Amino acid sequence: MVAPFEPPKDELRPSPWSGARWWLTIAAINLASGWPYGIVNKLVSLWLTAENTSLKQMGLVSLIGLPWTFKVFWAPLVDRHGTARWWIAGSLLSAGFLTAALPVAGHTSPWFWILLLGIAFASATQDVAIDGYSTASTPKVMHGRLNGVRVAAYRTAMLSAGGGLGWLSGYLSWTNIFWIAGALCLIGALLATQLRELPQTPRPLTQWSAELFRWLRGDGWLGTILLVAFVLTFKLGDAAIVPMVDPFWKHAGLSVQEISIISITLGTALVVIGALVGGEITTRIGTFHALWSLGALQALSNLVYCLVALEPSRSGVYVASVFESLTQGLGTAAFLAVLTQATKGEQAATRFALLSALAGFTRSIAGATSGYITESTSYSTFFAITFVMALPAFLLLPAIRSRLENS
């Protein structure tokens, strides 16, 4: 077994290369985290499209994402019982077998929905364990770099599970593709058993609940309310614009192939680069300053789309897409640093699940209303509105700074 790496103490600022083995571990478990998510949200969609499945069924598949929203309800179970090592390994093991069974059941069978929901549940449970493990094991000073690596690894896994395995459909049957996807989950489960365990302090449920309540209260309920408001609003403009990007490309006269290559493939790569760069910037200048600078760039990307939408051109749309994808990664790295720093502690899995669920709620609501607003106005007006939606979070930054300094 690989000897465990001891993360540096918070008061030390290590060189970017120290603890390389540790960062490889963080990258590996977050690759594992994104893999089942990519299977459910990318690979299955491609399979159903290839099988000429009805739009009704394809739309209903989006409901399978509910476990990622409701994971907060079983996060305390992950926090209090067992270890991160075995929660991650068990989740990947379950996801692997269920993934391999999908093509055997077939997309027209009732078992399809049961298996798919099982994969989503296992993946969401794994995410709880990985979020808690990553947060609890990494010193505060390294949270920026941590989240850059995490976002990059997660997005890479999603792209590989969707685009990579989807590309193989021209050479292999879908049954073989899903078996490969399942086998990779099983390999991830095996590797997860080698994770270094973190020390745990068994406590009665009443004591554990009281500690969670104290964390929620912080320095006062007003501070908690402001933290929740910040989590709900910082990515609001970014979340609102995403569903309308591809339709705008089509409206501007660009082809589906261009959307696939530039907006999706290149866009994902730029999000990964932005997350890595944003994580490093956050580590070097601190979370508070990163929120101002990287958050401002994230908001400005919506304004760029607004200007391009006034007189759409191929080059203008390309520029807007590149800028939006890059700044999305930058802003995400800074935002996750807030979540990581605010939830650090022995209850990290539950705390992180709670705040990330709030962020996911905002993403769902903003995305659901985007089409209605655009149809009632125009693309340029809607993009301008999303820019305005991003501004209230900046008014909350002084309060967030106080909460982070005391966390």
JOCOR-V484637 format. One record per residue. N is the residue number from 1. RES is the residue in one letter. SS is DSSP state (A for helix, B for strand, O for the rest). PHI is phi in whole degrees, -180 to 180 (none if undefined). PSI is psi in whole degrees, -180 to 180 (999 if undefined). Layout:
((N/RES/SS/PHI/PSI) (N/RES/SS/PHI/PSI))
This chain:
((1/M/O/none/142) (2/V/O/-68/135) (3/A/O/-64/139) (4/P/O/-69/144) (5/F/O/-93/130) (6/E/O/-89/113) (7/P/O/-60/148) (8/P/O/-67/158) (9/K/O/-71/154) (10/D/O/-57/-33) (11/E/O/-78/-9) (12/L/O/-97/147) (13/R/O/-116/94) (14/P/O/-71/165) (15/S/O/-70/159) (16/P/O/-60/-19) (17/W/O/-99/-5) (18/S/O/-73/144) (19/G/O/69/37) (20/A/A/-58/-38) (21/R/A/-64/-37) (22/W/A/-65/-44) (23/W/A/-67/-33) (24/L/A/-64/-38) (25/T/A/-64/-46) (26/I/A/-61/-44) (27/A/A/-63/-42) (28/A/A/-65/-45) (29/I/A/-72/-27) (30/N/A/-81/-26) (31/L/A/-63/-44) (32/A/A/-63/-33) (33/S/A/-68/-41) (34/G/A/-79/-18) (35/W/A/-65/-56) (36/P/A/-62/-34) (37/Y/A/-61/-43) (38/G/A/-65/-35) (39/I/A/-63/-48) (40/V/A/-69/-45) (41/N/A/-95/-16) (42/K/A/-119/-57) (43/L/A/-66/-45) (44/V/A/-62/-39) (45/S/A/-62/-43) (46/L/A/-64/-41) (47/W/A/-62/-47) (48/L/A/-65/-36) (49/T/A/-64/-44) (50/A/A/-64/-30) (51/E/O/-89/9) (52/N/O/55/42) (53/T/O/-69/150) (54/S/O/-62/150) (55/L/A/-62/-30) (56/K/A/-62/-47) (57/Q/A/-67/-40) (58/M/A/-64/-36) (59/G/A/-68/-38) (60/L/A/-66/-25) (61/V/A/-60/-28) (62/S/A/-62/-25) (63/L/A/-68/-19) (64/I/A/-66/-15) (65/G/A/-77/-4) (66/L/A/-59/-36) (67/P/A/-56/-30) (68/W/A/-72/-24) (69/T/A/-82/-40) (70/F/A/-95/7) (71/K/O/-61/-21) (72/V/A/-61/-25) (73/F/A/-74/-26) (74/W/A/-112/6) (75/A/A/-59/-39) (76/P/A/-59/-32) (77/L/A/-64/-42) (78/V/A/-66/-39) (79/D/A/-67/-40) (80/R/A/-94/-22) (81/H/O/-126/142) (82/G/O/72/-165) (83/T/O/-131/158) (84/A/A/-57/-40) (85/R/A/-54/-48) (86/W/A/-84/-26) (87/W/A/-66/-44) (88/I/A/-66/-48) (89/A/A/-63/-44) (90/G/A/-65/-39) (91/S/A/-65/-44) (92/L/A/-66/-38) (93/L/A/-62/-46) (94/S/A/-64/-46) (95/A/A/-62/-37) (96/G/A/-63/-49) (97/F/A/-68/-40) (98/L/A/-67/-38) (99/T/A/-64/-44) (100/A/A/-64/-28) (101/A/A/-83/-17) (102/L/A/-55/-56) (103/P/A/-68/-24) (104/V/A/-69/-42) (105/A/A/-70/-37) (106/G/O/88/151) (107/H/O/-78/-8) (108/T/O/-96/-6) (109/S/O/-87/146) (110/P/A/-58/-27) (111/W/A/-64/-24) (112/F/A/-56/-46) (113/W/A/-70/-37) (114/I/A/-66/-45) (115/L/A/-65/-44) (116/L/A/-65/-41) (117/L/A/-65/-37) (118/G/A/-64/-41) (119/I/A/-64/-44) (120/A/A/-63/-42) (121/F/A/-64/-45) (122/A/A/-63/-42) (123/S/A/-65/-43) (124/A/A/-64/-39) (125/T/A/-65/-42) (126/Q/A/-61/-41) (127/D/A/-60/-40) (128/V/A/-59/-48) (129/A/A/-66/-41) (130/I/A/-70/-41) (131/D/A/-60/-46) (132/G/A/-66/-43) (133/Y/A/-64/-47) (134/S/A/-63/-42) (135/T/A/-69/-46) (136/A/A/-72/-26) (137/S/A/-97/-4) (138/T/O/-113/131) (139/P/O/-65/153) (140/K/A/-55/-40) (141/V/A/-67/-18) (142/M/A/-104/9) (143/H/A/-63/-36) (144/G/A/-62/-51) (145/R/A/-64/-38) (146/L/A/-55/-49) (147/N/A/-76/-26) (148/G/A/-63/-46) (149/V/A/-64/-42) (150/R/A/-64/-47) (151/V/A/-63/-43) (152/A/A/-61/-46) (153/A/A/-66/-44) (154/Y/A/-62/-46) (155/R/A/-67/-38) (156/T/A/-62/-42) (157/A/A/-65/-42) (158/M/A/-60/-45) (159/L/A/-65/-39) (160/S/A/-67/-43) (161/A/A/-66/-35) (162/G/A/-90/-69) (163/G/A/-66/-45) (164/G/A/-64/-55) (165/L/A/-71/-31) (166/G/A/-63/-37) (167/W/A/-62/-32) (168/L/A/-69/-13) (169/S/A/-64/-18) (170/G/A/-78/-10) (171/Y/O/-125/-27) (172/L/O/-125/160) (173/S/O/-73/159) (174/W/A/-65/-30) (175/T/A/-61/-47) (176/N/A/-65/-36) (177/I/A/-64/-45) (178/F/A/-70/-30) (179/W/A/-68/-38) (180/I/A/-63/-45) (181/A/A/-60/-42) (182/G/A/-67/-40) (183/A/A/-63/-38) (184/L/A/-68/-33) (185/C/A/-63/-41) (186/L/A/-67/-38) (187/I/A/-63/-42) (188/G/A/-62/-37) (189/A/A/-64/-41) (190/L/A/-63/-44) (191/L/A/-66/-34) (192/A/A/-64/-27) (193/T/O/-67/-13) (194/Q/O/-93/2) (195/L/O/-63/144) (196/R/O/-72/131) (197/E/O/-81/150) (198/L/O/-100/147) (199/P/O/-65/140) (200/Q/O/-125/148) (201/T/O/-115/103) (202/P/O/-61/131) (203/R/O/-137/149) (204/P/O/-59/154) (205/L/A/-59/-38) (206/T/A/-63/-41) (207/Q/A/-68/-42) (208/W/A/-62/-43) (209/S/A/-66/-39) (210/A/A/-65/-38) (211/E/A/-66/-40) (212/L/A/-63/-39) (213/F/A/-65/-41) (214/R/A/-63/-39) (215/W/A/-65/-43) (216/L/A/-60/-40) (217/R/A/-73/-35) (218/G/O/56/-132) (219/D/O/-86/1) (220/G/O/155/157) (221/W/A/-66/-28) (222/L/A/-62/-44) (223/G/A/-62/-38) (224/T/A/-66/-43) (225/I/A/-61/-41) (226/L/A/-68/-38) (227/L/A/-63/-46) (228/V/A/-61/-43) (229/A/A/-62/-39) (230/F/A/-66/-45) (231/V/A/-61/-36) (232/L/A/-74/-25) (233/T/A/-111/-22) (234/F/O/-62/-38) (235/K/O/-102/15) (236/L/A/-63/-50) (237/G/A/-64/-39) (238/D/A/-65/-42) (239/A/A/-69/-36) (240/A/A/-69/-35) (241/I/A/-78/-28) (242/V/A/-55/-48) (243/P/A/-64/-21) (244/M/A/-97/-2) (245/V/A/-67/-53) (246/D/A/-63/-44) (247/P/A/-59/-35) (248/F/A/-66/-40) (249/W/A/-57/-45) (250/K/A/-65/-41) (251/H/A/-60/-35) (252/A/O/-80/0) (253/G/O/93/12) (254/L/O/-89/154) (255/S/O/-85/164) (256/V/A/-62/-36) (257/Q/A/-63/-41) (258/E/A/-65/-40) (259/I/A/-61/-44) (260/S/A/-64/-44) (261/I/A/-78/-49) (262/I/A/-85/-55) (263/S/A/-73/-42) (264/I/A/-90/-60) (265/T/A/-69/-57) (266/L/A/-64/-37) (267/G/A/-60/-43) (268/T/A/-64/-41) (269/A/A/-62/-40) (270/L/A/-71/-34) (271/V/A/-62/-42) (272/V/A/-62/-48) (273/I/A/-62/-44) (274/G/A/-61/-39) (275/A/A/-66/-43) (276/L/A/-65/-45) (277/V/A/-66/-43) (278/G/A/-63/-38) (279/G/A/-63/-41) (280/E/A/-69/-41) (281/I/A/-62/-44) (282/T/A/-62/-40) (283/T/A/-64/-38) (284/R/A/-83/-37) (285/I/A/-105/-8) (286/G/O/96/154) (287/T/A/-63/-45) (288/F/A/-61/-49) (289/H/A/-67/-33) (290/A/A/-66/-37) (291/L/A/-62/-40) (292/W/A/-67/-54) (293/S/A/-73/-50) (294/L/A/-73/-34) (295/G/A/-65/-37) (296/A/A/-65/-43) (297/L/A/-63/-39) (298/Q/A/-60/-44) (299/A/A/-69/-39) (300/L/A/-63/-28) (301/S/A/-62/-33) (302/N/A/-68/-37) (303/L/A/-68/-35) (304/V/A/-62/-45) (305/Y/A/-62/-38) (306/C/A/-60/-46) (307/L/A/-66/-41) (308/V/A/-65/-36) (309/A/A/-67/-20) (310/L/A/-65/-41) (311/E/O/-142/82) (312/P/O/-62/138) (313/S/O/-144/157) (314/R/A/-59/-47) (315/S/A/-65/-39) (316/G/A/-65/-42) (317/V/A/-65/-40) (318/Y/A/-60/-46) (319/V/A/-62/-45) (320/A/A/-61/-40) (321/S/A/-66/-46) (322/V/A/-61/-45) (323/F/A/-66/-42) (324/E/A/-65/-43) (325/S/A/-66/-44) (326/L/A/-64/-46) (327/T/A/-73/-25) (328/Q/A/-62/-42) (329/G/A/-66/-42) (330/L/A/-60/-49) (331/G/A/-66/-36) (332/T/A/-65/-40) (333/A/A/-62/-44) (334/A/A/-67/-41) (335/F/A/-65/-45) (336/L/A/-65/-29) (337/A/A/-63/-36) (338/V/A/-64/-48) (339/L/A/-61/-43) (340/T/A/-64/-46) (341/Q/A/-70/-36) (342/A/A/-76/-19) (343/T/A/-111/3) (344/K/O/-62/140) (345/G/O/144/-177) (346/E/O/-69/-18) (347/Q/O/-102/27) (348/A/A/-57/-40) (349/A/A/-62/-46) (350/T/A/-68/-44) (351/R/A/-64/-47) (352/F/A/-65/-40) (353/A/A/-61/-38) (354/L/A/-65/-50) (355/L/A/-69/-39) (356/S/A/-68/-30) (357/A/A/-65/-38) (358/L/A/-63/-43) (359/A/A/-63/-39) (360/G/A/-66/-35) (361/F/A/-63/-45) (362/T/A/-60/-44) (363/R/A/-60/-42) (364/S/A/-67/-47) (365/I/A/-66/-45) (366/A/A/-64/-42) (367/G/A/-67/-38) (368/A/A/-67/-31) (369/T/A/-93/-10) (370/S/A/-61/-41) (371/G/A/-65/-41) (372/Y/A/-64/-42) (373/I/A/-66/-43) (374/T/A/-63/-43) (375/E/A/-65/-31) (376/S/A/-82/-20) (377/T/O/-123/-107) (378/S/O/-163/168) (379/Y/A/-62/-45) (380/S/A/-64/-41) (381/T/A/-66/-43) (382/F/A/-63/-44) (383/F/A/-63/-35) (384/A/A/-66/-40) (385/I/A/-63/-41) (386/T/A/-66/-30) (387/F/A/-65/-44) (388/V/A/-64/-36) (389/M/A/-63/-24) (390/A/O/-82/-13) (391/L/O/-78/-38) (392/P/A/-56/-30) (393/A/A/-61/-31) (394/F/A/-69/-27) (395/L/A/-69/-21) (396/L/O/-91/-8) (397/L/A/-60/-40) (398/P/A/-58/-41) (399/A/A/-68/-36) (400/I/A/-66/-37) (401/R/A/-61/-43) (402/S/A/-64/-42) (403/R/A/-65/-41) (404/L/A/-68/-38) (405/E/A/-66/-27) (406/N/O/-98/2) (407/S/O/-91/999))
